[in-house]
Amino acid sequence: MGNEADIRGQDPATRAARLERSTPIVSSLFDLWERELPRLPDKSKLAEAIHYALSRRAALERFLTDGRIEIDSNLVERAIRPPTITRKNALFAGSHGGGRTWATIATLLQPAKMNDVDPHAWLTQTVDPIAQGWPITAIDALMPWNFKA
């Protein structure tokens, strides 16, 4: 296997190949930081970053020996990007009431997305029963995880 892209998303045993391939690279990076740190002003941003990395070396190197751990947090960052963009867009909803409405709709639709349910189909079939007086004690039956298309 050539690089991290080749093993991303693979099973932990396959990703354990990092130990052989990446350990020398990571080790030389930490060696470089330790050599260069004394040459930097203590209060510089770069020195702060290097101190941070050196003080957390064991945690930062854990991905080398534990194939369950990703090398970065890109997957998580991509997962949280859409809600963050929605939150920022809600700032331009036009009014306080518009923002509240936007937040309510986003709150309703997110569980549908998380349960692989078409949000429009779910909302279309859910709003009418609620408007007709669906009992709050039976609201769980209308939740996306119980939705039948």
Contacts in CASP RR format, 6 or more apart in sequence:
PFRMAT RR
TARGET T0000
AUTHOR 0000-0000-0000
METHOD contacts of the structure
MODEL  1
MGNEADIRGQDPATRAARLERSTPIVSSLFDLWERELPRLPDKSKLAEAI
HYALSRRAALERFLTDGRIEIDSNLVERAIRPPTITRKNALFAGSHGGGR
TWATIATLLQPAKMNDVDPHAWLTQTVDPIAQGWPITAIDALMPWNFKA
1 7 0 8 1.000
1 14 0 8 1.000
1 17 0 8 1.000
1 21 0 8 1.000
2 21 0 8 1.000
4 18 0 8 1.000
4 22 0 8 1.000
4 71 0 8 1.000
7 14 0 8 1.000
7 15 0 8 1.000
7 17 0 8 1.000
7 18 0 8 1.000
8 70 0 8 1.000
8 71 0 8 1.000
9 15 0 8 1.000
12 66 0 8 1.000
12 67 0 8 1.000
12 68 0 8 1.000
13 67 0 8 1.000
15 67 0 8 1.000
15 68 0 8 1.000
16 65 0 8 1.000
16 66 0 8 1.000
16 67 0 8 1.000
18 63 0 8 1.000
18 64 0 8 1.000
18 67 0 8 1.000
18 71 0 8 1.000
19 64 0 8 1.000
19 65 0 8 1.000
22 64 0 8 1.000
23 64 0 8 1.000
26 60 0 8 1.000
26 61 0 8 1.000
26 64 0 8 1.000
30 53 0 8 1.000
30 54 0 8 1.000
30 57 0 8 1.000
33 50 0 8 1.000
33 53 0 8 1.000
33 54 0 8 1.000
34 54 0 8 1.000
36 50 0 8 1.000
37 47 0 8 1.000
37 50 0 8 1.000
37 51 0 8 1.000
37 54 0 8 1.000
40 46 0 8 1.000
40 47 0 8 1.000
40 50 0 8 1.000
41 47 0 8 1.000
53 60 0 8 1.000
62 69 0 8 1.000
63 69 0 8 1.000
63 70 0 8 1.000
63 71 0 8 1.000
83 106 0 8 1.000
83 110 0 8 1.000
86 102 0 8 1.000
86 106 0 8 1.000
87 106 0 8 1.000
89 102 0 8 1.000
90 99 0 8 1.000
90 102 0 8 1.000
90 103 0 8 1.000
90 106 0 8 1.000
93 99 0 8 1.000
93 101 0 8 1.000
93 102 0 8 1.000
108 123 0 8 1.000
109 119 0 8 1.000
109 123 0 8 1.000
111 143 0 8 1.000
111 144 0 8 1.000
111 145 0 8 1.000
112 118 0 8 1.000
112 119 0 8 1.000
112 122 0 8 1.000
112 123 0 8 1.000
112 144 0 8 1.000
112 147 0 8 1.000
113 119 0 8 1.000
114 144 0 8 1.000
115 144 0 8 1.000
115 145 0 8 1.000
115 147 0 8 1.000
117 144 0 8 1.000
117 147 0 8 1.000
117 149 0 8 1.000
118 149 0 8 1.000
121 147 0 8 1.000
121 149 0 8 1.000
122 144 0 8 1.000
122 147 0 8 1.000
125 147 0 8 1.000
126 142 0 8 1.000
126 147 0 8 1.000
129 142 0 8 1.000
130 142 0 8 1.000
134 142 0 8 1.000
140 146 0 8 1.000
END
